[in-house]
Amino acid sequence: QVQLVESGGGLVQPGGSLRLSCAVSGMGFRFITVGWHRQAPDKQRELVAEITGGGRASTADSVKGRFTISRDSAKNTVYLQMNSLKPEDTAVYYCNARWLSNTRWGQGTQVTVSS
């Protein structure tokens, strides 16, 4: 059973940084694609960044150059490093794992960018 536990959200001022963590249990990284999605109030959930089983990372144009996804296989954890945060980055951030026809979501962590 794949389980995801996110952490690292919080309140940060514009221009600040946060690092989100997604601890993955139940399956090795090489079999799954792990992504970070976010959902702001009254908006659809959107993909922010993802990393494939082979280690290929990609990020959405809206966060390119500011957000970086990475993973630590020894810790079974995927990270989302967020720099130069803007108020429009405020959202609930969700970790997602998908493999074959399956998908699993974490519980989400709130990120608020405000002065």
Phi, psi and omega in degrees: 000116179283131176231145182233134178229116180268155173203166173108356179287175178160194180258132180218150179281155175306137184090351181277184183229152172216153173236122176266146178237144176230106178275124184251129176230152175103346180199146179285154184299327188292348182261350190228155169258129180246131181229159172250129177239161176219154178221116176269160180305133178064021177232159178284154176292138181229149177283131180260313182197154175209160180224130185277172177301329178278358176094008180279126183252148176215152180226153178290151181302327184294341182237002183299135182089348179243325182250144178224130175259141179208172178215154176238104184296327180295330181257359183052045185228138174250138183244152169233105177274122183242117180243163178050048185294145181240157177305327180287355174276354179299125183182171166271128182257130183242138171269142182224138174239138177221142179205137186049239180257017184255155174211148180220141181243146170278181186277345179093152177221135185279133172240124179236123180249109185201148175266000000 
